[in-house]
């Protein structure tokens, strides 16, 4: 089952409340997305730690229901 | 040997390891291809491990790094990142510097 951009956004905001999120459905198939996320929680973390926070917010959906989500993170 | 030991052995034997879908010459996924091409572009000798051929490896590598997606790049046993991070590091020259700092190039 595919996830909509709105569902992805909600999952991320639920665990990173101050996140500013820009999601693009890259192929219009609800299966390949890119997300640009900025949040204060990323400050001082390595890129790996930042992306792990995003993956954790998706609660195991990454690599399963969600096939492809390209992530860019930054502190704000 | 359990799968975790197998991963450790692969990482010990090879300075640069890419756990990927498919092989460097025949990648089966765009993200794996992108990272493989970046390494080739930088003239890095690396071991491509096709996780599609080994289901237990495919699952265990995700636990090993606590990272849910493939590809995964390791330099001298250390997890560097997946496709997004490797691409960013390549574009900012950081990846080249990391290889230099680790004595790979």
Backbone of each chain as nested JSON, in Angstrom:
{
  "chains": [
    {"id": "A", "residues": [
      {"number": 1, "name": "UNK", "atoms": {"N": [0.83, -1.204, 0.0], "CA": [0.0, 0.0, 0.0], "C": [0.867, 1.258, 0.0]}},
      {"number": 2, "name": "UNK", "atoms": {"N": [0.57, 2.162, -0.872], "CA": [1.395, 3.372, -0.971], "C": [0.968, 4.409, 0.071]}},
      {"number": 3, "name": "UNK", "atoms": {"N": [1.877, 5.286, 0.372], "CA": [1.596, 6.364, 1.33], "C": [1.445, 7.673, 0.567]}},
      {"number": 4, "name": "UNK", "atoms": {"N": [0.489, 8.5, 0.993], "CA": [0.353, 9.797, 0.335], "C": [1.356, 10.791, 0.939]}},
      {"number": 5, "name": "UNK", "atoms": {"N": [1.614, 11.849, 0.207], "CA": [2.534, 12.876, 0.698], "C": [2.029, 13.449, 2.025]}},
      {"number": 6, "name": "UNK", "atoms": {"N": [0.708, 13.602, 2.143], "CA": [0.123, 14.161, 3.365], "C": [0.359, 13.228, 4.561]}},
      {"number": 7, "name": "UNK", "atoms": {"N": [0.249, 11.919, 4.323], "CA": [0.489, 10.946, 5.398], "C": [1.954, 10.975, 5.852]}},
      {"number": 8, "name": "UNK", "atoms": {"N": [2.848, 11.086, 4.894], "CA": [4.281, 11.147, 5.222], "C": [4.547, 12.389, 6.073]}},
      {"number": 9, "name": "UNK", "atoms": {"N": [3.981, 13.496, 5.624], "CA": [4.168, 14.763, 6.323], "C": [3.65, 14.666, 7.76]}},
      {"number": 10, "name": "UNK", "atoms": {"N": [2.488, 14.052, 7.921], "CA": [1.887, 13.929, 9.24], "C": [2.769, 13.088, 10.162]}},
      {"number": 11, "name": "UNK", "atoms": {"N": [3.266, 11.967, 9.656], "CA": [4.126, 11.097, 10.461], "C": [5.369, 11.851, 10.941]}},
      {"number": 12, "name": "UNK", "atoms": {"N": [5.951, 12.633, 10.037], "CA": [7.173, 13.358, 10.398], "C": [6.863, 14.429, 11.444]}},
      {"number": 13, "name": "UNK", "atoms": {"N": [5.786, 15.185, 11.213], "CA": [5.425, 16.261, 12.148], "C": [5.038, 15.703, 13.523]}},
      {"number": 14, "name": "UNK", "atoms": {"N": [4.42, 14.519, 13.527], "CA": [4.062, 13.901, 14.811], "C": [5.282, 13.697, 15.701]}},
      {"number": 15, "name": "UNK", "atoms": {"N": [6.417, 13.338, 15.105], "CA": [7.572, 13.134, 15.984], "C": [8.582, 14.284, 15.948]}},
      {"number": 16, "name": "UNK", "atoms": {"N": [8.505, 15.135, 14.914], "CA": [9.367, 16.327, 14.888], "C": [8.45, 17.544, 14.699]}},
      {"number": 17, "name": "UNK", "atoms": {"N": [7.83, 18.019, 15.776], "CA": [6.767, 19.035, 15.668], "C": [7.182, 20.346, 14.992]}},
      {"number": 18, "name": "UNK", "atoms": {"N": [8.438, 20.759, 15.139], "CA": [8.803, 22.059, 14.553], "C": [9.27, 21.933, 13.098]}},
      {"number": 19, "name": "UNK", "atoms": {"N": [9.143, 20.743, 12.531], "CA": [9.694, 20.515, 11.191], "C": [8.977, 21.314, 10.104]}},
      {"number": 20, "name": "UNK", "atoms": {"N": [9.78, 21.907, 9.226], "CA": [9.244, 22.48, 7.999], "C": [9.531, 21.463, 6.91]}},
      {"number": 21, "name": "UNK", "atoms": {"N": [8.487, 21.027, 6.209], "CA": [8.643, 19.899, 5.291], "C": [8.138, 20.242, 3.904]}},
      {"number": 22, "name": "UNK", "atoms": {"N": [8.967, 19.889, 2.94], "CA": [8.569, 20.089, 1.544], "C": [8.665, 18.729, 0.87]}},
      {"number": 23, "name": "UNK", "atoms": {"N": [7.524, 18.189, 0.44], "CA": [7.536, 16.851, -0.16], "C": [7.172, 16.92, -1.636]}},
      {"number": 24, "name": "UNK", "atoms": {"N": [7.93, 16.179, -2.433], "CA": [7.608, 16.1, -3.856], "C": [7.354, 14.642, -4.219]}},
      {"number": 25, "name": "UNK", "atoms": {"N": [6.268, 14.419, -4.952], "CA": [5.992, 13.09, -5.494], "C": [6.718, 13.062, -6.84]}},
      {"number": 26, "name": "UNK", "atoms": {"N": [7.875, 12.42, -6.865], "CA": [8.778, 12.563, -8.005], "C": [8.228, 12.006, -9.319]}},
      {"number": 27, "name": "UNK", "atoms": {"N": [7.465, 10.926, -9.218], "CA": [6.986, 10.302, -10.452], "C": [5.467, 10.298, -10.557]}},
      {"number": 28, "name": "UNK", "atoms": {"N": [4.804, 10.941, -9.569], "CA": [3.349, 10.962, -9.579], "C": [2.743, 9.596, -9.313]}},
      {"number": 29, "name": "UNK", "atoms": {"N": [3.517, 8.694, -8.681], "CA": [3.013, 7.333, -8.446], "C": [2.814, 7.019, -6.96]}},
      {"number": 30, "name": "UNK", "atoms": {"N": [2.903, 8.051, -6.097], "CA": [2.792, 7.879, -4.643], "C": [3.762, 6.808, -4.118]}},
      {"number": 31, "name": "UNK", "atoms": {"N": [4.9, 6.708, -4.738], "CA": [5.859, 5.671, -4.338], "C": [7.301, 6.167, -4.322]}},
      {"number": 32, "name": "UNK", "atoms": {"N": [7.553, 7.239, -5.053], "CA": [8.903, 7.812, -5.084], "C": [8.806, 9.283, -4.692]}},
      {"number": 33, "name": "UNK", "atoms": {"N": [9.287, 9.579, -3.479], "CA": [9.178, 10.948, -2.99], "C": [10.551, 11.532, -2.665]}},
      {"number": 34, "name": "UNK", "atoms": {"N": [10.596, 12.846, -2.639], "CA": [11.739, 13.492, -2.014], "C": [11.184, 14.409, -0.922]}},
      {"number": 35, "name": "UNK", "atoms": {"N": [11.902, 14.512, 0.171], "CA": [11.455, 15.368, 1.274], "C": [12.618, 16.225, 1.743]}},
      {"number": 36, "name": "UNK", "atoms": {"N": [12.328, 17.52, 1.846], "CA": [13.315, 18.45, 2.369], "C": [12.783, 18.857, 3.743]}},
      {"number": 37, "name": "UNK", "atoms": {"N": [13.549, 18.594, 4.776], "CA": [13.045, 18.794, 6.13], "C": [14.01, 19.658, 6.922]}},
      {"number": 38, "name": "UNK", "atoms": {"N": [13.488, 20.703, 7.528], "CA": [14.362, 21.461, 8.427], "C": [13.729, 21.5, 9.816]}},
      {"number": 39, "name": "UNK", "atoms": {"N": [14.585, 21.415, 10.819], "CA": [14.119, 21.403, 12.206], "C": [15.268, 21.759, 13.139]}},
      {"number": 40, "name": "UNK", "atoms": {"N": [14.912, 22.293, 14.282], "CA": [15.921, 22.597, 15.302], "C": [16.575, 21.318, 15.821]}},
      {"number": 41, "name": "UNK", "atoms": {"N": [15.841, 20.209, 15.84], "CA": [16.385, 18.977, 16.428], "C": [17.605, 18.452, 15.662]}},
      {"number": 42, "name": "UNK", "atoms": {"N": [17.785, 18.909, 14.413], "CA": [18.907, 18.415, 13.626], "C": [20.232, 19.092, 13.993]}},
      {"number": 43, "name": "UNK", "atoms": {"N": [20.117, 20.229, 14.647], "CA": [21.329, 20.997, 14.957], "C": [22.289, 20.187, 15.836]}},
      {"number": 44, "name": "UNK", "atoms": {"N": [23.531, 20.124, 15.393], "CA": [24.544, 19.412, 16.166], "C": [24.604, 17.914, 15.91]}},
      {"number": 45, "name": "UNK", "atoms": {"N": [23.681, 17.397, 15.077], "CA": [23.698, 15.964, 14.772], "C": [24.396, 15.702, 13.443]}},
      {"number": 46, "name": "UNK", "atoms": {"N": [24.963, 14.499, 13.316], "CA": [25.555, 14.116, 12.036], "C": [24.421, 13.852, 11.046]}},
      {"number": 47, "name": "UNK", "atoms": {"N": [24.762, 13.835, 9.762], "CA": [23.748, 13.553, 8.725], "C": [23.081, 12.2, 8.979]}},
      {"number": 48, "name": "UNK", "atoms": {"N": [23.879, 11.218, 9.371], "CA": [23.317, 9.886, 9.634], "C": [22.277, 9.984, 10.752]}},
      {"number": 49, "name": "UNK", "atoms": {"N": [22.621, 10.678, 11.827], "CA": [21.68, 10.816, 12.95], "C": [20.421, 11.589, 12.53]}},
      {"number": 50, "name": "UNK", "atoms": {"N": [20.609, 12.614, 11.705], "CA": [19.464, 13.402, 11.226], "C": [18.512, 12.535, 10.403]}},
      {"number": 51, "name": "UNK", "atoms": {"N": [19.079, 11.762, 9.482], "CA": [18.228, 10.923, 8.64], "C": [17.574, 9.817, 9.465]}},
      {"number": 52, "name": "UNK", "atoms": {"N": [18.301, 9.315, 10.468], "CA": [17.718, 8.267, 11.323], "C": [16.485, 8.8, 12.058]}},
      {"number": 53, "name": "UNK", "atoms": {"N": [16.533, 10.054, 12.488], "CA": [15.367, 10.645, 13.149], "C": [14.16, 10.651, 12.216]}},
      {"number": 54, "name": "UNK", "atoms": {"N": [14.421, 10.98, 10.954], "CA": [13.327, 10.996, 9.98], "C": [12.802, 9.574, 9.75]}},
      {"number": 55, "name": "UNK", "atoms": {"N": [13.735, 8.618, 9.578], "CA": [13.307, 7.227, 9.379], "C": [12.48, 6.744, 10.575]}},
      {"number": 56, "name": "UNK", "atoms": {"N": [12.922, 7.107, 11.788], "CA": [12.203, 6.657, 12.988], "C": [10.788, 7.231, 12.999]}},
      {"number": 57, "name": "UNK", "atoms": {"N": [10.638, 8.473, 12.555], "CA": [9.312, 9.091, 12.549], "C": [8.375, 8.338, 11.597]}},
      {"number": 58, "name": "UNK", "atoms": {"N": [8.942, 7.656, 10.61], "CA": [8.12, 6.925, 9.633], "C": [7.759, 5.525, 10.125]}},
      {"number": 59, "name": "UNK", "atoms": {"N": [8.183, 5.219, 11.328], "CA": [7.75, 3.996, 12.041], "C": [7.835, 2.721, 11.213]}},
      {"number": 60, "name": "UNK", "atoms": {"N": [9.01, 2.46, 10.664], "CA": [9.199, 1.188, 9.96], "C": [8.589, 1.123, 8.563]}},
      {"number": 61, "name": "UNK", "atoms": {"N": [7.96, 2.222, 8.131], "CA": [7.344, 2.194, 6.796], "C": [8.384, 2.328, 5.688]}},
      {"number": 62, "name": "UNK", "atoms": {"N": [9.502, 2.983, 6.036], "CA": [10.567, 3.157, 5.044], "C": [11.119, 1.79, 4.663]}},
      {"number": 63, "name": "UNK", "atoms": {"N": [11.203, 1.533, 3.374], "CA": [11.703, 0.243, 2.91], "C": [10.587, -0.788, 2.831]}},
      {"number": 64, "name": "UNK", "atoms": {"N": [9.408, -0.441, 3.322], "CA": [8.262, -1.342, 3.204], "C": [7.16, -0.683, 2.36]}},
      {"number": 65, "name": "UNK", "atoms": {"N": [6.132, -0.081, 3.031], "CA": [5.095, 0.598, 2.249], "C": [5.694, 1.729, 1.406]}},
      {"number": 66, "name": "UNK", "atoms": {"N": [6.735, 2.313, 1.971], "CA": [7.345, 3.454, 1.305], "C": [8.629, 2.986, 0.631]}},
      {"number": 67, "name": "UNK", "atoms": {"N": [8.588, 2.894, -0.671], "CA": [9.744, 2.335, -1.381], "C": [10.894, 3.323, -1.445]}},
      {"number": 68, "name": "UNK", "atoms": {"N": [10.598, 4.55, -1.856], "CA": [11.694, 5.473, -2.103], "C": [11.381, 6.872, -1.571]}},
      {"number": 69, "name": "UNK", "atoms": {"N": [12.165, 7.292, -0.616], "CA": [12.044, 8.648, -0.11], "C": [13.451, 9.215, 0.003]}},
      {"number": 70, "name": "UNK", "atoms": {"N": [13.724, 10.157, -0.86], "CA": [15.027, 10.793, -0.817], "C": [14.956, 11.94, 0.195]}},
      {"number": 71, "name": "UNK", "atoms": {"N": [15.896, 11.956, 1.145], "CA": [15.797, 12.901, 2.255], "C": [16.917, 13.944, 2.233]}},
      {"number": 72, "name": "UNK", "atoms": {"N": [16.545, 15.189, 2.44], "CA": [17.528, 16.242, 2.672], "C": [17.158, 16.891, 3.992]}},
      {"number": 73, "name": "UNK", "atoms": {"N": [18.1, 16.995, 4.908], "CA": [17.788, 17.595, 6.203], "C": [18.69, 18.803, 6.464]}},
      {"number": 74, "name": "UNK", "atoms": {"N": [18.163, 19.741, 7.242], "CA": [18.996, 20.86, 7.682], "C": [18.458, 21.423, 8.998]}},
      {"number": 75, "name": "UNK", "atoms": {"N": [19.359, 22.031, 9.756], "CA": [18.94, 22.665, 11.0], "C": [18.269, 24.001, 10.691]}},
      {"number": 76, "name": "UNK", "atoms": {"N": [17.441, 24.494, 11.579], "CA": [16.855, 25.822, 11.318], "C": [16.843, 26.661, 12.586]}}
    ]},
    {"id": "B", "residues": [
      {"number": 1, "name": "UNK", "atoms": {"N": [28.788, -19.787, 11.016], "CA": [28.946, -18.344, 11.247], "C": [27.578, -17.669, 11.096]}},
      {"number": 2, "name": "UNK", "atoms": {"N": [27.198, -16.847, 12.057], "CA": [25.906, -16.181, 11.861], "C": [26.073, -14.953, 10.963]}},
      {"number": 3, "name": "UNK", "atoms": {"N": [24.938, -14.368, 10.589], "CA": [24.974, -13.317, 9.576], "C": [25.738, -12.09, 10.054]}},
      {"number": 4, "name": "UNK", "atoms": {"N": [25.619, -11.78, 11.354], "CA": [26.309, -10.612, 11.866], "C": [27.83, -10.787, 11.752]}},
      {"number": 5, "name": "UNK", "atoms": {"N": [28.307, -11.997, 12.061], "CA": [29.739, -12.274, 11.922], "C": [30.171, -12.203, 10.462]}},
      {"number": 6, "name": "UNK", "atoms": {"N": [29.274, -12.654, 9.598], "CA": [29.568, -12.612, 8.165], "C": [29.751, -11.155, 7.72]}},
      {"number": 7, "name": "UNK", "atoms": {"N": [28.87, -10.265, 8.224], "CA": [28.982, -8.841, 7.885], "C": [30.311, -8.283, 8.394]}},
      {"number": 8, "name": "UNK", "atoms": {"N": [30.641, -8.632, 9.635], "CA": [31.905, -8.142, 10.201], "C": [33.089, -8.612, 9.374]}},
      {"number": 9, "name": "UNK", "atoms": {"N": [33.024, -9.869, 8.912], "CA": [34.123, -10.401, 8.121], "C": [34.243, -9.656, 6.79]}},
      {"number": 10, "name": "UNK", "atoms": {"N": [33.115, -9.399, 6.149], "CA": [33.129, -8.654, 4.878], "C": [33.755, -7.271, 5.102]}},
      {"number": 11, "name": "UNK", "atoms": {"N": [33.334, -6.606, 6.199], "CA": [33.825, -5.253, 6.476], "C": [35.317, -5.262, 6.825]}},
      {"number": 12, "name": "UNK", "atoms": {"N": [35.755, -6.321, 7.513], "CA": [37.177, -6.431, 7.862], "C": [38.063, -6.646, 6.651]}},
      {"number": 13, "name": "UNK", "atoms": {"N": [37.531, -7.399, 5.697], "CA": [38.336, -7.786, 4.528], "C": [38.45, -6.678, 3.496]}},
      {"number": 14, "name": "UNK", "atoms": {"N": [37.474, -5.768, 3.493], "CA": [37.438, -4.764, 2.419], "C": [37.364, -3.351, 2.999]}},
      {"number": 15, "name": "UNK", "atoms": {"N": [38.273, -2.492, 2.558], "CA": [38.279, -1.114, 3.05], "C": [36.995, -0.375, 2.679]}},
      {"number": 16, "name": "UNK", "atoms": {"N": [36.512, -0.632, 1.473], "CA": [35.302, 0.062, 1.024], "C": [34.27, -0.973, 0.589]}},
      {"number": 17, "name": "UNK", "atoms": {"N": [33.135, -0.986, 1.266], "CA": [32.08, -1.961, 0.96], "C": [30.796, -1.235, 0.618]}},
      {"number": 18, "name": "UNK", "atoms": {"N": [30.16, -1.688, -0.444], "CA": [28.843, -1.155, -0.774], "C": [27.84, -2.311, -0.781]}},
      {"number": 19, "name": "UNK", "atoms": {"N": [26.955, -2.289, 0.211], "CA": [25.86, -3.256, 0.229], "C": [24.796, -2.691, -0.691]}},
      {"number": 20, "name": "UNK", "atoms": {"N": [24.465, -3.437, -1.734], "CA": [23.629, -2.866, -2.786], "C": [22.678, -3.891, -3.38]}},
      {"number": 21, "name": "UNK", "atoms": {"N": [21.727, -3.372, -4.179], "CA": [20.845, -4.256, -4.932], "C": [21.478, -4.436, -6.302]}},
      {"number": 22, "name": "UNK", "atoms": {"N": [21.888, -5.663, -6.595], "CA": [22.592, -5.928, -7.839], "C": [24.093, -5.827, -7.62]}},
      {"number": 23, "name": "UNK", "atoms": {"N": [24.827, -5.729, -8.714], "CA": [26.291, -5.652, -8.636], "C": [26.746, -4.321, -9.241]}},
      {"number": 24, "name": "UNK", "atoms": {"N": [28.006, -3.922, -8.979], "CA": [28.476, -2.654, -9.557], "C": [28.318, -2.605, -11.081]}},
      {"number": 25, "name": "UNK", "atoms": {"N": [28.501, -3.743, -11.752], "CA": [28.357, -3.755, -13.206], "C": [26.914, -3.889, -13.658]}},
      {"number": 26, "name": "UNK", "atoms": {"N": [26.068, -4.365, -12.766], "CA": [24.668, -4.551, -13.135], "C": [23.749, -4.231, -11.951]}},
      {"number": 27, "name": "UNK", "atoms": {"N": [23.688, -2.934, -11.585], "CA": [22.856, -2.548, -10.435], "C": [21.373, -2.77, -10.742]}},
      {"number": 28, "name": "UNK", "atoms": {"N": [20.621, -3.176, -9.715], "CA": [19.208, -3.483, -9.917], "C": [18.292, -2.389, -9.359]}},
      {"number": 29, "name": "UNK", "atoms": {"N": [18.859, -1.254, -8.979], "CA": [18.064, -0.185, -8.379], "C": [18.8, 1.127, -8.638]}},
      {"number": 30, "name": "UNK", "atoms": {"N": [18.05, 2.169, -8.902], "CA": [18.647, 3.46, -9.245], "C": [19.526, 4.037, -8.151]}},
      {"number": 31, "name": "UNK", "atoms": {"N": [19.13, 3.797, -6.884], "CA": [19.909, 4.348, -5.772], "C": [21.249, 3.621, -5.632]}},
      {"number": 32, "name": "UNK", "atoms": {"N": [21.2, 2.301, -5.806], "CA": [22.446, 1.52, -5.754], "C": [23.356, 1.915, -6.914]}},
      {"number": 33, "name": "UNK", "atoms": {"N": [22.746, 2.137, -8.064], "CA": [23.527, 2.538, -9.238], "C": [24.194, 3.899, -8.998]}},
      {"number": 34, "name": "UNK", "atoms": {"N": [23.452, 4.824, -8.398], "CA": [23.995, 6.168, -8.177], "C": [25.25, 6.111, -7.296]}},
      {"number": 35, "name": "UNK", "atoms": {"N": [25.185, 5.355, -6.203], "CA": [26.339, 5.29, -5.296], "C": [27.504, 4.551, -5.957]}},
      {"number": 36, "name": "UNK", "atoms": {"N": [27.191, 3.469, -6.636], "CA": [28.21, 2.709, -7.338], "C": [28.925, 3.597, -8.373]}},
      {"number": 37, "name": "UNK", "atoms": {"N": [28.152, 4.414, -9.09], "CA": [28.751, 5.296, -10.094], "C": [29.625, 6.378, -9.471]}},
      {"number": 38, "name": "UNK", "atoms": {"N": [29.214, 6.863, -8.307], "CA": [30.031, 7.88, -7.612], "C": [31.385, 7.27, -7.24]}},
      {"number": 39, "name": "UNK", "atoms": {"N": [31.372, 6.048, -6.704], "CA": [32.629, 5.391, -6.317], "C": [33.513, 5.158, -7.54]}},
      {"number": 40, "name": "UNK", "atoms": {"N": [32.887, 4.733, -8.624], "CA": [33.654, 4.516, -9.86], "C": [34.265, 5.831, -10.347]}},
      {"number": 41, "name": "UNK", "atoms": {"N": [33.452, 6.881, -10.276], "CA": [33.906, 8.201, -10.711], "C": [35.128, 8.656, -9.912]}},
      {"number": 42, "name": "UNK", "atoms": {"N": [35.156, 8.315, -8.637], "CA": [36.273, 8.713, -7.773], "C": [37.438, 7.712, -7.855]}},
      {"number": 43, "name": "UNK", "atoms": {"N": [37.301, 6.728, -8.758], "CA": [38.331, 5.688, -8.907], "C": [38.598, 4.909, -7.629]}},
      {"number": 44, "name": "UNK", "atoms": {"N": [37.538, 4.636, -6.888], "CA": [37.669, 3.881, -5.649], "C": [37.481, 2.388, -5.939]}},
      {"number": 45, "name": "UNK", "atoms": {"N": [38.401, 1.576, -5.44], "CA": [38.212, 0.13, -5.524], "C": [37.293, -0.266, -4.385]}},
      {"number": 46, "name": "UNK", "atoms": {"N": [36.205, -0.926, -4.707], "CA": [35.279, -1.297, -3.644], "C": [34.66, -2.662, -3.874]}},
      {"number": 47, "name": "UNK", "atoms": {"N": [34.195, -3.235, -2.795], "CA": [33.525, -4.525, -2.855], "C": [32.017, -4.268, -2.894]}},
      {"number": 48, "name": "UNK", "atoms": {"N": [31.362, -4.671, -3.956], "CA": [29.912, -4.549, -4.042], "C": [29.279, -5.848, -3.556]}},
      {"number": 49, "name": "UNK", "atoms": {"N": [28.442, -5.758, -2.555], "CA": [27.808, -6.968, -2.019], "C": [26.338, -6.944, -2.413]}},
      {"number": 50, "name": "UNK", "atoms": {"N": [25.957, -7.912, -3.217], "CA": [24.585, -7.966, -3.718], "C": [23.667, -8.599, -2.675]}},
      {"number": 51, "name": "UNK", "atoms": {"N": [22.89, -7.761, -1.989], "CA": [22.037, -8.284, -0.925], "C": [20.802, -9.018, -1.471]}},
      {"number": 52, "name": "UNK", "atoms": {"N": [20.54, -8.855, -2.78], "CA": [19.401, -9.572, -3.365], "C": [19.668, -11.078, -3.425]}},
      {"number": 53, "name": "UNK", "atoms": {"N": [20.957, -11.439, -3.321], "CA": [21.301, -12.864, -3.37], "C": [21.271, -13.526, -2.006]}},
      {"number": 54, "name": "UNK", "atoms": {"N": [21.07, -12.742, -0.957], "CA": [21.139, -13.307, 0.389], "C": [20.128, -12.6, 1.301]}},
      {"number": 55, "name": "UNK", "atoms": {"N": [18.988, -13.226, 1.473], "CA": [17.897, -12.613, 2.219], "C": [18.3, -12.293, 3.673]}},
      {"number": 56, "name": "UNK", "atoms": {"N": [19.08, -13.178, 4.305], "CA": [19.446, -12.951, 5.704], "C": [20.394, -11.752, 5.817]}},
      {"number": 57, "name": "UNK", "atoms": {"N": [21.266, -11.616, 4.829], "CA": [22.174, -10.467, 4.794], "C": [21.384, -9.177, 4.587]}},
      {"number": 58, "name": "UNK", "atoms": {"N": [20.388, -9.259, 3.725], "CA": [19.542, -8.109, 3.417], "C": [18.861, -7.582, 4.683]}},
      {"number": 59, "name": "UNK", "atoms": {"N": [18.392, -8.491, 5.533], "CA": [17.735, -8.078, 6.777], "C": [18.746, -7.621, 7.82]}},
      {"number": 60, "name": "UNK", "atoms": {"N": [19.828, -8.392, 7.972], "CA": [20.762, -8.14, 9.068], "C": [21.565, -6.846, 8.869]}},
      {"number": 61, "name": "UNK", "atoms": {"N": [21.849, -6.494, 7.623], "CA": [22.638, -5.269, 7.405], "C": [21.847, -4.045, 7.884]}},
      {"number": 62, "name": "UNK", "atoms": {"N": [20.516, -4.14, 7.806], "CA": [19.675, -3.029, 8.27], "C": [19.721, -2.907, 9.788]}},
      {"number": 63, "name": "UNK", "atoms": {"N": [19.794, -4.059, 10.469], "CA": [19.938, -4.024, 11.93], "C": [21.323, -3.545, 12.328]}},
      {"number": 64, "name": "UNK", "atoms": {"N": [22.303, -4.034, 11.573], "CA": [23.701, -3.73, 11.896], "C": [23.934, -2.223, 11.956]}},
      {"number": 65, "name": "UNK", "atoms": {"N": [23.408, -1.502, 10.98], "CA": [23.624, -0.053, 10.898], "C": [22.46, 0.733, 11.5]}},
      {"number": 66, "name": "UNK", "atoms": {"N": [21.377, 0.025, 11.874], "CA": [20.15, 0.701, 12.286], "C": [19.698, 1.68, 11.197]}},
      {"number": 67, "name": "UNK", "atoms": {"N": [19.704, 1.182, 9.981], "CA": [19.393, 2.0, 8.806], "C": [18.48, 1.179, 7.906]}},
      {"number": 68, "name": "UNK", "atoms": {"N": [17.296, 1.708, 7.526], "CA": [16.287, 0.835, 6.903], "C": [16.424, 0.612, 5.405]}},
      {"number": 69, "name": "UNK", "atoms": {"N": [17.366, 1.28, 4.763], "CA": [17.383, 1.193, 3.297], "C": [18.729, 0.725, 2.756]}},
      {"number": 70, "name": "UNK", "atoms": {"N": [18.689, 0.272, 1.517], "CA": [19.85, -0.139, 0.731], "C": [19.931, 0.848, -0.419]}},
      {"number": 71, "name": "UNK", "atoms": {"N": [21.045, 1.312, -0.863], "CA": [22.423, 0.904, -0.549], "C": [22.954, 1.454, 0.78]}},
      {"number": 72, "name": "UNK", "atoms": {"N": [24.019, 0.831, 1.25], "CA": [24.732, 1.304, 2.438], "C": [26.237, 1.25, 2.148]}},
      {"number": 73, "name": "UNK", "atoms": {"N": [26.879, 2.385, 2.37], "CA": [28.323, 2.467, 2.12], "C": [29.101, 2.433, 3.435]}},
      {"number": 74, "name": "UNK", "atoms": {"N": [30.144, 1.602, 3.466], "CA": [31.023, 1.5, 4.639], "C": [32.454, 1.767, 4.214]}},
      {"number": 75, "name": "UNK", "atoms": {"N": [33.146, 2.586, 4.996], "CA": [34.571, 2.804, 4.758], "C": [35.318, 2.371, 6.007]}},
      {"number": 76, "name": "UNK", "atoms": {"N": [36.243, 1.441, 5.816], "CA": [37.001, 0.863, 6.938], "C": [36.077, 0.459, 8.088]}},
      {"number": 77, "name": "UNK", "atoms": {"N": [35.035, -0.212, 7.751], "CA": [34.128, -0.757, 8.758], "C": [33.111, 0.219, 9.305]}},
      {"number": 78, "name": "UNK", "atoms": {"N": [33.243, 1.488, 8.913], "CA": [32.343, 2.496, 9.48], "C": [31.238, 2.847, 8.478]}},
      {"number": 79, "name": "UNK", "atoms": {"N": [30.0, 2.858, 8.964], "CA": [28.863, 3.203, 8.113], "C": [28.904, 4.692, 7.759]}},
      {"number": 80, "name": "UNK", "atoms": {"N": [28.892, 4.979, 6.464], "CA": [28.986, 6.376, 6.005], "C": [27.618, 6.948, 5.666]}},
      {"number": 81, "name": "UNK", "atoms": {"N": [26.755, 6.127, 5.078], "CA": [25.421, 6.61, 4.754], "C": [24.795, 5.852, 3.601]}},
      {"number": 82, "name": "UNK", "atoms": {"N": [23.586, 6.269, 3.267], "CA": [22.884, 5.721, 2.114], "C": [23.032, 6.665, 0.94]}},
      {"number": 83, "name": "UNK", "atoms": {"N": [22.18, 6.489, -0.043], "CA": [22.313, 7.227, -1.293], "C": [22.278, 8.754, -1.103]}},
      {"number": 84, "name": "UNK", "atoms": {"N": [21.322, 9.252, -0.323], "CA": [21.18, 10.714, -0.17], "C": [22.432, 11.335, 0.437]}},
      {"number": 85, "name": "UNK", "atoms": {"N": [22.918, 10.708, 1.511], "CA": [24.081, 11.261, 2.213], "C": [25.336, 11.164, 1.34]}},
      {"number": 86, "name": "UNK", "atoms": {"N": [25.509, 10.023, 0.685], "CA": [26.696, 9.847, -0.164], "C": [26.684, 10.869, -1.296]}},
      {"number": 87, "name": "UNK", "atoms": {"N": [25.493, 11.083, -1.892], "CA": [25.39, 12.068, -2.976], "C": [25.754, 13.471, -2.477]}},
      {"number": 88, "name": "UNK", "atoms": {"N": [25.187, 13.837, -1.323], "CA": [25.485, 15.153, -0.747], "C": [26.974, 15.318, -0.477]}},
      {"number": 89, "name": "UNK", "atoms": {"N": [27.566, 14.255, 0.09], "CA": [28.997, 14.302, 0.42], "C": [29.864, 14.363, -0.829]}},
      {"number": 90, "name": "UNK", "atoms": {"N": [29.388, 13.704, -1.892], "CA": [30.123, 13.743, -3.155], "C": [30.09, 15.16, -3.72]}},
      {"number": 91, "name": "UNK", "atoms": {"N": [28.895, 15.755, -3.723], "CA": [28.741, 17.088, -4.307], "C": [29.522, 18.146, -3.531]}},
      {"number": 92, "name": "UNK", "atoms": {"N": [29.655, 17.962, -2.219], "CA": [30.376, 18.959, -1.417], "C": [31.867, 18.635, -1.303]}},
      {"number": 93, "name": "UNK", "atoms": {"N": [32.324, 17.6, -2.034], "CA": [33.736, 17.162, -2.002], "C": [34.113, 16.457, -0.693]}},
      {"number": 94, "name": "UNK", "atoms": {"N": [33.137, 16.379, 0.231], "CA": [33.413, 15.775, 1.537], "C": [33.808, 14.302, 1.413]}},
      {"number": 95, "name": "UNK", "atoms": {"N": [33.182, 13.618, 0.449], "CA": [33.434, 12.189, 0.287], "C": [34.882, 11.954, -0.135]}},
      {"number": 96, "name": "UNK", "atoms": {"N": [35.332, 12.769, -1.08], "CA": [36.713, 12.655, -1.555], "C": [37.677, 12.882, -0.389]}},
      {"number": 97, "name": "UNK", "atoms": {"N": [37.357, 13.892, 0.419], "CA": [38.206, 14.202, 1.579], "C": [38.217, 13.058, 2.582]}},
      {"number": 98, "name": "UNK", "atoms": {"N": [37.048, 12.429, 2.763], "CA": [36.961, 11.31, 3.702], "C": [37.833, 10.147, 3.215]}},
      {"number": 99, "name": "UNK", "atoms": {"N": [37.772, 9.851, 1.909], "CA": [38.616, 8.784, 1.364], "C": [40.091, 9.126, 1.557]}},
      {"number": 100, "name": "UNK", "atoms": {"N": [40.429, 10.375, 1.348], "CA": [41.823, 10.795, 1.528], "C": [42.243, 10.654, 2.989]}},
      {"number": 101, "name": "UNK", "atoms": {"N": [41.361, 11.108, 3.888], "CA": [41.676, 11.053, 5.314], "C": [41.835, 9.609, 5.795]}},
      {"number": 102, "name": "UNK", "atoms": {"N": [41.085, 8.693, 5.165], "CA": [41.154, 7.283, 5.561], "C": [42.272, 6.538, 4.83]}},
      {"number": 103, "name": "UNK", "atoms": {"N": [43.002, 7.284, 3.978], "CA": [44.116, 6.675, 3.256], "C": [43.688, 5.732, 2.141]}},
      {"number": 104, "name": "UNK", "atoms": {"N": [42.493, 5.949, 1.602], "CA": [41.999, 5.061, 0.532], "C": [42.494, 5.53, -0.838]}},
      {"number": 105, "name": "UNK", "atoms": {"N": [42.594, 6.842, -1.032], "CA": [43.108, 7.339, -2.33], "C": [44.397, 8.132, -2.136]}}
    ]}
  ]
}
